[in-house]
């Protein structure tokens, strides 16, 4: 039986995106990026004028849900706290470079290998 690869990953923002009504959105899902996403970013008019904006365009394409928001747009992501933006960039990099948010580690006592789910900064379940 072939196991389907994971293509979506759950995350929790360190601070959370505050919407226009003041509601904080922290939990979300991010999917793996595709070649189509890369091409879309390269063709984006704003990105062509300001390449730094590309990260917001890409994140808006791969974040499939964020709290109760109906959609995630680059304009909306402009309101992220810098800590949350750094977190999302790192999370994006990990899942797209390694295909998961876990790493293989070795037990120092028994020398066995096992996977540990990475907990990036901000993933604690504590209420802000």
Rosetta constraint file for C-alpha pairs under 8 A:
AtomPair CA 6 CA 99 HARMONIC 7.78 0.50
AtomPair CA 6 CA 100 HARMONIC 7.55 0.50
AtomPair CA 7 CA 31 HARMONIC 5.45 0.50
AtomPair CA 7 CA 32 HARMONIC 5.43 0.50
AtomPair CA 7 CA 99 HARMONIC 7.94 0.50
AtomPair CA 8 CA 29 HARMONIC 6.40 0.50
AtomPair CA 8 CA 30 HARMONIC 5.45 0.50
AtomPair CA 8 CA 31 HARMONIC 4.10 0.50
AtomPair CA 8 CA 32 HARMONIC 6.37 0.50
AtomPair CA 9 CA 29 HARMONIC 5.46 0.50
AtomPair CA 9 CA 30 HARMONIC 5.28 0.50
AtomPair CA 9 CA 31 HARMONIC 6.23 0.50
AtomPair CA 9 CA 95 HARMONIC 7.80 0.50
AtomPair CA 9 CA 100 HARMONIC 7.87 0.50
AtomPair CA 9 CA 101 HARMONIC 7.73 0.50
AtomPair CA 10 CA 27 HARMONIC 7.35 0.50
AtomPair CA 10 CA 28 HARMONIC 5.75 0.50
AtomPair CA 10 CA 29 HARMONIC 4.44 0.50
AtomPair CA 10 CA 30 HARMONIC 6.43 0.50
AtomPair CA 11 CA 27 HARMONIC 5.83 0.50
AtomPair CA 11 CA 28 HARMONIC 5.37 0.50
AtomPair CA 11 CA 29 HARMONIC 6.01 0.50
AtomPair CA 11 CA 30 HARMONIC 7.47 0.50
AtomPair CA 11 CA 123 HARMONIC 7.02 0.50
AtomPair CA 12 CA 16 HARMONIC 7.95 0.50
AtomPair CA 12 CA 26 HARMONIC 5.22 0.50
AtomPair CA 12 CA 27 HARMONIC 4.47 0.50
AtomPair CA 12 CA 28 HARMONIC 6.34 0.50
AtomPair CA 12 CA 122 HARMONIC 6.70 0.50
AtomPair CA 12 CA 123 HARMONIC 5.06 0.50
AtomPair CA 12 CA 124 HARMONIC 7.69 0.50
AtomPair CA 12 CA 125 HARMONIC 7.98 0.50
AtomPair CA 13 CA 17 HARMONIC 7.94 0.50
AtomPair CA 13 CA 26 HARMONIC 4.77 0.50
AtomPair CA 13 CA 27 HARMONIC 6.46 0.50
AtomPair CA 13 CA 84 HARMONIC 5.75 0.50
AtomPair CA 13 CA 87 HARMONIC 7.13 0.50
AtomPair CA 13 CA 88 HARMONIC 7.77 0.50
AtomPair CA 13 CA 122 HARMONIC 5.72 0.50
AtomPair CA 13 CA 123 HARMONIC 6.45 0.50
AtomPair CA 14 CA 26 HARMONIC 7.33 0.50
AtomPair CA 14 CA 83 HARMONIC 7.08 0.50
AtomPair CA 14 CA 84 HARMONIC 5.96 0.50
AtomPair CA 14 CA 87 HARMONIC 7.61 0.50
AtomPair CA 14 CA 121 HARMONIC 6.66 0.50
AtomPair CA 14 CA 122 HARMONIC 3.52 0.50
AtomPair CA 14 CA 123 HARMONIC 6.23 0.50
AtomPair CA 14 CA 124 HARMONIC 7.81 0.50
AtomPair CA 15 CA 26 HARMONIC 6.95 0.50
AtomPair CA 15 CA 81 HARMONIC 7.25 0.50
AtomPair CA 15 CA 83 HARMONIC 7.48 0.50
AtomPair CA 15 CA 84 HARMONIC 6.42 0.50
AtomPair CA 15 CA 122 HARMONIC 7.23 0.50
AtomPair CA 15 CA 128 HARMONIC 7.07 0.50
AtomPair CA 16 CA 24 HARMONIC 5.53 0.50
AtomPair CA 16 CA 25 HARMONIC 5.12 0.50
AtomPair CA 16 CA 26 HARMONIC 4.33 0.50
AtomPair CA 16 CA 80 HARMONIC 7.43 0.50
AtomPair CA 16 CA 81 HARMONIC 7.64 0.50
AtomPair CA 16 CA 84 HARMONIC 6.85 0.50
AtomPair CA 17 CA 24 HARMONIC 5.46 0.50
AtomPair CA 17 CA 25 HARMONIC 5.06 0.50
AtomPair CA 17 CA 26 HARMONIC 6.47 0.50
AtomPair CA 17 CA 77 HARMONIC 7.87 0.50
AtomPair CA 17 CA 79 HARMONIC 6.86 0.50
AtomPair CA 17 CA 80 HARMONIC 5.45 0.50
AtomPair CA 17 CA 81 HARMONIC 7.24 0.50
AtomPair CA 17 CA 84 HARMONIC 7.97 0.50
AtomPair CA 18 CA 22 HARMONIC 5.45 0.50
AtomPair CA 18 CA 23 HARMONIC 5.45 0.50
AtomPair CA 18 CA 24 HARMONIC 4.50 0.50
AtomPair CA 18 CA 25 HARMONIC 6.37 0.50
AtomPair CA 18 CA 79 HARMONIC 7.39 0.50
AtomPair CA 18 CA 80 HARMONIC 7.66 0.50
AtomPair CA 19 CA 23 HARMONIC 5.45 0.50
AtomPair CA 19 CA 24 HARMONIC 6.53 0.50
AtomPair CA 19 CA 25 HARMONIC 7.65 0.50
AtomPair CA 24 CA 67 HARMONIC 7.87 0.50
AtomPair CA 25 CA 66 HARMONIC 6.17 0.50
AtomPair CA 25 CA 67 HARMONIC 4.49 0.50
AtomPair CA 25 CA 68 HARMONIC 6.92 0.50
AtomPair CA 25 CA 69 HARMONIC 7.73 0.50
AtomPair CA 26 CA 66 HARMONIC 6.74 0.50
AtomPair CA 26 CA 67 HARMONIC 5.97 0.50
AtomPair CA 27 CA 66 HARMONIC 5.77 0.50
AtomPair CA 27 CA 67 HARMONIC 5.32 0.50
AtomPair CA 28 CA 63 HARMONIC 7.24 0.50
AtomPair CA 28 CA 64 HARMONIC 7.36 0.50
AtomPair CA 28 CA 65 HARMONIC 4.99 0.50
AtomPair CA 28 CA 66 HARMONIC 4.11 0.50
AtomPair CA 28 CA 67 HARMONIC 5.92 0.50
AtomPair CA 29 CA 63 HARMONIC 5.82 0.50
AtomPair CA 29 CA 64 HARMONIC 5.47 0.50
AtomPair CA 29 CA 65 HARMONIC 5.19 0.50
AtomPair CA 29 CA 66 HARMONIC 6.68 0.50
AtomPair CA 30 CA 62 HARMONIC 5.45 0.50
AtomPair CA 30 CA 63 HARMONIC 4.30 0.50
AtomPair CA 30 CA 64 HARMONIC 5.56 0.50
AtomPair CA 30 CA 65 HARMONIC 7.27 0.50
AtomPair CA 30 CA 92 HARMONIC 7.73 0.50
AtomPair CA 31 CA 62 HARMONIC 5.25 0.50
AtomPair CA 31 CA 63 HARMONIC 6.42 0.50
AtomPair CA 31 CA 64 HARMONIC 6.69 0.50
AtomPair CA 32 CA 62 HARMONIC 6.69 0.50
AtomPair CA 32 CA 92 HARMONIC 7.89 0.50
AtomPair CA 32 CA 95 HARMONIC 6.81 0.50
AtomPair CA 32 CA 96 HARMONIC 5.87 0.50
AtomPair CA 32 CA 99 HARMONIC 7.89 0.50
AtomPair CA 33 CA 37 HARMONIC 6.16 0.50
AtomPair CA 33 CA 38 HARMONIC 7.68 0.50
AtomPair CA 33 CA 62 HARMONIC 6.14 0.50
AtomPair CA 33 CA 96 HARMONIC 6.75 0.50
AtomPair CA 34 CA 38 HARMONIC 6.69 0.50
AtomPair CA 35 CA 39 HARMONIC 6.25 0.50
AtomPair CA 36 CA 40 HARMONIC 6.05 0.50
AtomPair CA 37 CA 41 HARMONIC 6.29 0.50
AtomPair CA 37 CA 58 HARMONIC 6.72 0.50
AtomPair CA 37 CA 61 HARMONIC 6.87 0.50
AtomPair CA 38 CA 42 HARMONIC 6.37 0.50
AtomPair CA 38 CA 58 HARMONIC 7.42 0.50
AtomPair CA 39 CA 43 HARMONIC 6.30 0.50
AtomPair CA 40 CA 44 HARMONIC 6.20 0.50
AtomPair CA 41 CA 47 HARMONIC 6.84 0.50
AtomPair CA 41 CA 54 HARMONIC 6.07 0.50
AtomPair CA 41 CA 57 HARMONIC 6.20 0.50
AtomPair CA 41 CA 58 HARMONIC 6.26 0.50
AtomPair CA 42 CA 47 HARMONIC 6.89 0.50
AtomPair CA 42 CA 48 HARMONIC 7.10 0.50
AtomPair CA 42 CA 54 HARMONIC 7.84 0.50
AtomPair CA 43 CA 47 HARMONIC 7.61 0.50
AtomPair CA 43 CA 48 HARMONIC 7.25 0.50
AtomPair CA 44 CA 48 HARMONIC 6.34 0.50
AtomPair CA 45 CA 49 HARMONIC 6.62 0.50
AtomPair CA 46 CA 50 HARMONIC 5.97 0.50
AtomPair CA 46 CA 51 HARMONIC 7.82 0.50
AtomPair CA 46 CA 53 HARMONIC 6.99 0.50
AtomPair CA 47 CA 51 HARMONIC 4.69 0.50
AtomPair CA 47 CA 52 HARMONIC 7.05 0.50
AtomPair CA 47 CA 53 HARMONIC 5.40 0.50
AtomPair CA 47 CA 54 HARMONIC 5.21 0.50
AtomPair CA 47 CA 57 HARMONIC 7.88 0.50
AtomPair CA 50 CA 54 HARMONIC 7.70 0.50
AtomPair CA 53 CA 57 HARMONIC 6.59 0.50
AtomPair CA 54 CA 58 HARMONIC 6.08 0.50
AtomPair CA 55 CA 59 HARMONIC 6.02 0.50
AtomPair CA 55 CA 89 HARMONIC 7.79 0.50
AtomPair CA 56 CA 60 HARMONIC 6.01 0.50
AtomPair CA 56 CA 73 HARMONIC 7.99 0.50
AtomPair CA 56 CA 74 HARMONIC 4.99 0.50
AtomPair CA 56 CA 77 HARMONIC 6.31 0.50
AtomPair CA 56 CA 78 HARMONIC 7.35 0.50
AtomPair CA 57 CA 61 HARMONIC 6.51 0.50
AtomPair CA 57 CA 73 HARMONIC 7.45 0.50
AtomPair CA 57 CA 74 HARMONIC 5.23 0.50
AtomPair CA 58 CA 62 HARMONIC 6.45 0.50
AtomPair CA 59 CA 63 HARMONIC 5.82 0.50
AtomPair CA 59 CA 74 HARMONIC 7.64 0.50
AtomPair CA 59 CA 88 HARMONIC 7.83 0.50
AtomPair CA 59 CA 92 HARMONIC 7.99 0.50
AtomPair CA 60 CA 72 HARMONIC 5.35 0.50
AtomPair CA 60 CA 73 HARMONIC 5.03 0.50
AtomPair CA 60 CA 74 HARMONIC 5.56 0.50
AtomPair CA 60 CA 77 HARMONIC 7.37 0.50
AtomPair CA 61 CA 72 HARMONIC 7.81 0.50
AtomPair CA 61 CA 73 HARMONIC 7.86 0.50
AtomPair CA 63 CA 72 HARMONIC 6.95 0.50
AtomPair CA 64 CA 71 HARMONIC 7.97 0.50
AtomPair CA 64 CA 72 HARMONIC 7.64 0.50
AtomPair CA 65 CA 69 HARMONIC 7.10 0.50
AtomPair CA 65 CA 70 HARMONIC 7.73 0.50
AtomPair CA 65 CA 71 HARMONIC 7.20 0.50
AtomPair CA 65 CA 72 HARMONIC 7.29 0.50
AtomPair CA 66 CA 71 HARMONIC 7.98 0.50
AtomPair CA 66 CA 72 HARMONIC 7.27 0.50
AtomPair CA 72 CA 76 HARMONIC 6.42 0.50
AtomPair CA 72 CA 77 HARMONIC 7.23 0.50
AtomPair CA 73 CA 77 HARMONIC 6.32 0.50
AtomPair CA 74 CA 78 HARMONIC 6.36 0.50
AtomPair CA 75 CA 79 HARMONIC 7.59 0.50
AtomPair CA 76 CA 80 HARMONIC 7.82 0.50
AtomPair CA 80 CA 84 HARMONIC 6.09 0.50
AtomPair CA 80 CA 85 HARMONIC 6.09 0.50
AtomPair CA 81 CA 85 HARMONIC 6.38 0.50
AtomPair CA 82 CA 86 HARMONIC 6.11 0.50
AtomPair CA 83 CA 87 HARMONIC 6.16 0.50
AtomPair CA 84 CA 88 HARMONIC 6.14 0.50
AtomPair CA 85 CA 89 HARMONIC 6.17 0.50
AtomPair CA 86 CA 90 HARMONIC 6.24 0.50
AtomPair CA 87 CA 91 HARMONIC 6.07 0.50
AtomPair CA 87 CA 120 HARMONIC 7.45 0.50
AtomPair CA 87 CA 121 HARMONIC 7.06 0.50
AtomPair CA 87 CA 122 HARMONIC 7.76 0.50
AtomPair CA 88 CA 92 HARMONIC 5.89 0.50
AtomPair CA 89 CA 93 HARMONIC 6.14 0.50
AtomPair CA 90 CA 94 HARMONIC 6.15 0.50
AtomPair CA 91 CA 95 HARMONIC 6.27 0.50
AtomPair CA 91 CA 101 HARMONIC 7.63 0.50
AtomPair CA 91 CA 120 HARMONIC 7.75 0.50
AtomPair CA 92 CA 96 HARMONIC 6.03 0.50
AtomPair CA 93 CA 97 HARMONIC 5.71 0.50
AtomPair CA 94 CA 98 HARMONIC 5.67 0.50
AtomPair CA 94 CA 99 HARMONIC 7.15 0.50
AtomPair CA 94 CA 100 HARMONIC 6.81 0.50
AtomPair CA 94 CA 101 HARMONIC 6.20 0.50
AtomPair CA 95 CA 99 HARMONIC 4.63 0.50
AtomPair CA 95 CA 100 HARMONIC 4.69 0.50
AtomPair CA 95 CA 101 HARMONIC 5.63 0.50
AtomPair CA 96 CA 100 HARMONIC 7.56 0.50
AtomPair CA 101 CA 117 HARMONIC 5.98 0.50
AtomPair CA 101 CA 118 HARMONIC 5.64 0.50
AtomPair CA 102 CA 115 HARMONIC 6.22 0.50
AtomPair CA 102 CA 116 HARMONIC 5.32 0.50
AtomPair CA 102 CA 117 HARMONIC 4.09 0.50
AtomPair CA 102 CA 118 HARMONIC 5.02 0.50
AtomPair CA 103 CA 115 HARMONIC 5.46 0.50
AtomPair CA 103 CA 116 HARMONIC 5.54 0.50
AtomPair CA 103 CA 117 HARMONIC 6.60 0.50
AtomPair CA 103 CA 118 HARMONIC 6.85 0.50
AtomPair CA 104 CA 113 HARMONIC 6.60 0.50
AtomPair CA 104 CA 114 HARMONIC 5.59 0.50
AtomPair CA 104 CA 115 HARMONIC 4.47 0.50
AtomPair CA 104 CA 116 HARMONIC 6.43 0.50
AtomPair CA 105 CA 113 HARMONIC 5.60 0.50
AtomPair CA 105 CA 114 HARMONIC 5.55 0.50
AtomPair CA 105 CA 115 HARMONIC 6.04 0.50
AtomPair CA 105 CA 116 HARMONIC 6.90 0.50
AtomPair CA 106 CA 111 HARMONIC 5.67 0.50
AtomPair CA 106 CA 112 HARMONIC 5.47 0.50
AtomPair CA 106 CA 113 HARMONIC 4.43 0.50
AtomPair CA 106 CA 114 HARMONIC 6.38 0.50
AtomPair CA 107 CA 111 HARMONIC 4.84 0.50
AtomPair CA 107 CA 112 HARMONIC 5.31 0.50
AtomPair CA 107 CA 113 HARMONIC 6.42 0.50
AtomPair CA 107 CA 114 HARMONIC 7.73 0.50
AtomPair CA 119 CA 123 HARMONIC 6.03 0.50
AtomPair CA 119 CA 124 HARMONIC 7.97 0.50
